[in-house]
Amino acid sequence: MPADTLGELIDNLEAAYPGMKRHLVVDGAIKPGLAAVVGHTATRRGLLQKLENDVEVHFITAISGGRS
């Protein structure tokens, strides 16, 4: 799906799949507990992250648990 930024991509996903944005964004930022991976790198720029053509974007949930 074409987009110049991660925020635009999420808006485009919302247009194609209504309700998707609420699972990814809260208060204008990526939801806590989610990481956005652009290409092979987790972004710290959030919704402002620029996207190159044909780059893969993954949203990964944080996993916790186990023994400490």
Secondary structure, 3 states (H helix, E strand, C coil): CCCCEHHHHHHHHHHHCCCCHHHHEECCEECCCEEEEECCEECCCHHHCECCCCCCEEEEECCCCCCC
